[in-house]
Amino acid sequence: MPRIQLVTTGGTIASKAGAARPGGADVVASVSGADLRATLHDPLEGIELSIDDFCRVGSFAIDLPLAFALAARIGEHLADPACDGVVVTHGTDTMEESAFLADLLVASDKPVVFTGAQRSADAPDTDGPRNIAEAVRLAAAPAARGLGAMICFEGDFHAARDVTKTHTSRTDTFRSGEHGKLGEVDGAVVTVQRLPLLRRHFAARRIEPEVELLRLAMGASDRLIRYCAASGAKAIVLEGFGRGNAPPAVTAAVAEIVAGGVPVIVASRCPEGRVKPVYGNGGGKDLERAGVIFAGDLTGQKARILAAVVLGTEGADLREAFAALGG
């Protein structure tokens, strides 16, 4: 009988409306892991499910050290020979970041499946119980071994590296863009349709929280990036235009910042495609000459997670890591 560990962290899936207040009640994470288990309509026959109440917060309140501790807890559970996989219930706001962090840090080939809900636990049509049941079935499936950390939502499961939240409220919010999902869960049947190839494990003893993410817009000045560098950022991820371009003033600032010892990683603000130095006059070619690291097709938030992990890993090299995982 497969034994799956359910690690709960809060989020919408564990949230209910509180006392009435002017303007409407606040929805807050208040449901225990045991109570989440009790909501399942699927009996999950043939699967043993244990509960670990790790924390109970909205995922917008999770920071890098807490997500690092969550990955460590996942690793501890998977190190137990009696544990066949881990399911993590998590808020959707930052789920993709915690999942990617776990993918980078957890060495086991046992499945790690993140799931959650877009509708609160007290909503009459809450999507949480079905998502948990499908995530548990995925984590218990032999075919899921070696796939790394995944997000399972609305019957589809996705690689942590590729997936992103695409809609603020729809229940099918998670998509993997041009990469596509890994497969689907249909009742008791788990079908794997592709394998994730861009994966790397880091034996990080800590995570570097001082990594900033900045998104560029037309006419953006160099004030924010200069402030980040001057106020202690250990690395800066820049979501640039298109192939990875920036206004000339920002490019000039980047050259000074990199020369001063703060790495700058360039991703694109476009939802698909990869960055590549093509344009001059302040564009990607000049950023390349300034010494930036290009993030391939990683999103800005995934590039930030990778940078934070690499900077916390003794002997790891940022440029090599992005060359290997940037696609």
N, C-alpha and C positions, 0 to 999 in steps of 0.2 A: 504493500500500500504506500503510494507516494506521501511524503510528509512535507507540507508547505508551511513556511513561516509568513504570517501576515504582519507587516510592520506598519503601524498607523502613525500619521504625522499631522492630521487635521485636514484643513481644506474644506471646500464646499461639500464634499462627500460626507464629512463629519459635522456639518454645520446646521443649525436651526435658528429660527427667528427668536430673539429674546423678548424682553418685556416691551410693551408699546411705548413709543417715544414720539415726540413731535416730528413729523416728516416720515414716520414709519419706523418699525422695529429694526434694530441692527441684526444682521445674520452673522453669527460667530461660531467658531469650531467648539463644539461642546459634547460630541458623541464619542463614547469610548470604543475601543476596538472590539470588545465583547458585544456591545450593542450593534456595531456594524455587522459583526458576524451573524447576529440574530435576525438581521433584515433580509438575509439571502433567501430567495425563493427556490433557488437551485439547491437540492440537498447535497450536491457534490459527493455522491456515493463513491466510495473507493478512494477518497482523498482525505488525509488527516490534516486539519488546519489548526495551527497554534497562533496565539496573539501576542504581540509585543507593542505596547503603547509607548512609542518613542517620544512623541511630543504631540501637542494639540494646538496648532496655530494656522492662520491663513498663510498660504505659501508666499504671499507678498512680503511677509515678515521674516522669511528664511534668508539668512545671510550665508556667505561662503563657509565660515567655520562650522555652522550648524549642518550645512549640507555635507561637509567633509566628515563630521561626526556620524551622520546618517550612513554614508558610504562605509565607514569603518564598522558600524553596527551590522550592516548587511554582510560584510566580509566575515564577521564573527559568527553569524548564523550559518553561513555557507560552509564554514570550516568544520561544523558539526557533521560527522558522517551520517547522522540520522536525518539531516535536513536535505531535501531534494531540490529546493528552490525557494525564492523569496518573492513575495508580492508586497509592494509598497503603495499604500493609499496616500495621496499627496494632492495639494491644491494644483489647479491647472496653470496658474499664472507663471510659476517658475518650474513646473514639472520637467520640462525639457532640459533645463540646466542641471537639476539634481540627477536626472537619469544619465546625462552625458558624463557628469562627474563620476557617478558610480561605474559607468562603462570604462573610464580611464583608470580607476583605482582598484576595482574588485578583480582579483586574479582568478577566481574559480570559474570553471566553464558551466556551472549550474545556472539555470535561468534566473534573471532578475527582471521582474515585470512591474512597472509603475502604472497605476491607474488612478482614477478619481471620478469626479462628476461635475457637470455643469449646472445641475439642479440640486438644491439643498436637500438634506436628509428628510425634512418634513414636507417637501413638495409632493403633491399627490402623484406626479409622474416622474419622480426622481429616477435618474439613470444610474445611480450608484450601485445598487445590489447586482444588476446585470453585469456591470463592468467588473465588479469584484469577482463574480463567479467565472467570467470568461478569462480574467487574468490568472486566476488560480488554475483553471484547466490548462492554460498555456504554460504556466510554470511547472506543472506536473507532467507535461508532454515530453517524451524522450527526444522528439524532433527539435525541441527548443534549446537543447544543450549546445553550447558553443556559439550562440547567437549574440551573446553579450547582453547589456541592459537594453530593455525595450519599453515602449509605452503601448499599452493595450486599451483601446477605446472604441466603442461602437462596433465591436466584432473584428476590427482590424488591429494588427500590431506592427510597430514601426521600430527601426533602429534608432537608438538614442542620438547618434551623431546627426541623423538626417531630419528628424521630425521637428515640427514647430507648431505652436498654437496659432490657428489662422482665423478664428472667429471668437468674438468676446463671449458669446452665449450659446451658440448652437452645440448640440451634443456630439456632432461629428467634427469637432474643431481641429483635431490633430491630423496633419498631412505631412507627407515627405516630399512634396514638390516634384521635381523632375526625377528624383530617385525612386519614388514609389514605395509602397508598404512592403514589409517582409512577408506578410501572409494574413490569414484570417482564422478566427475561431467560429465554428458553426456548430453550436451545441457541444457535443463531446468530441467533435472532429477538429483537429488543429492541422492546418495546411500551410506549409512553408513554401513560398513562391520565389524567393531569392535569398542569397546569403550576403551578410555585410562583410566587406573585405577590408575597409579602412578602419582598423582597430589597433590600439597599442595600449599596453599596460605600463603604468608608472608606479614605482614603489615609493610614493611620496609619504614623508613623515609629518608633513604639515602642508597647509595651503597658504598661498600669498593673497591676502584679502585686498591689498592696495593695488588693484588693477582696475582702471577706469575705462568706461565705454562711452564714446562720443559719436553722435550722428550728425553728419553735415547736411546743410541746406543751402540753397542759393544765397550767395553773398555772405556766408558764415565768416566770422572774424577769427583771429587767432587767440582771442582772449581766453576761452575755456581751456584749450589745450595747453597754453602757457601756464594757466593757473594750476592745472592738474600736475604738470611736471614740477612746478615750484613748490607745491604743497605736499609732496611726498609720494606721488604715484610711483610704483615700481615698474609699471608698464602701462601703456595706453593703447586701447583698441579704437581705431578710427573707422567708422562706417562711411566710406566715401561714395562718390557718384559712380555709377556704371561699372566700368572695368577696374575701378579703384583710383579715382581722381579726387583732387581737392582744389579749393581756391588757391591762387598763388600765395596769398598771405599765410594760409595754413601750411602750405608746403614749405615755405621759408622757415616757419616756426618749427616744423617737424625736423628739418635738417639740424637746427640748433639743439633740439631736444635729444635727438639720437646721438649727436656728437657729445652731448653732456652725459651720456650713459644710461638714458631711459629708453628702453625698447619701445618702438611704435609698430603695431601690427595693423595692417590695412585689410578690411573686409569691404563688401559692397552693401549698400542699402537696398539693392535689388533683391527680391525674394528668390531668384534663380540665377544660375550662371556663376562663373568664377572670376576673380580679379586677375589682371595681367597688365604689366606695364606696357602701354601702347602710346600714350599721348605725352607731348612735351608742353612747354610753356606753363609749367606748374602742375601738370598732370602726373599720371602714374610713372612715366619715365623719370621725371625729376624726383619723385618719391623714392624710386628704386635707387637713384644715385645718392639720395640722402641716407640710404641704409635701412629702409623700413623692411619689415617682414610681411610678405603677402600671404593671406589666409586661405587661398584657394576658393572653394565654394562654401566654406564654413560661414555661418551667420555671425554677426557681431557678438551675440551672447554666447555662442559656442566657442568662438575664438577667445573670449574673455575667460571662460572656464579652462580651456586648454592652457592658456598663458599662466593662470593662477596655479594650476597643477605643476607645470614644468618648473616654474620659479620656486616651488616648494619641494622639488625633487633634486637631491644632490647628484650632480654630474649630468643632469639632463640639459639639452641644448634647445633653445627656443626655435632657432631657424630649422634645425633638423626635424623637430617635432611637427612643425607646420608643413614642412615639405612632405612628411610621411602621411599626415592626416588631413591635409588641406584638399586633397583630391586633384 
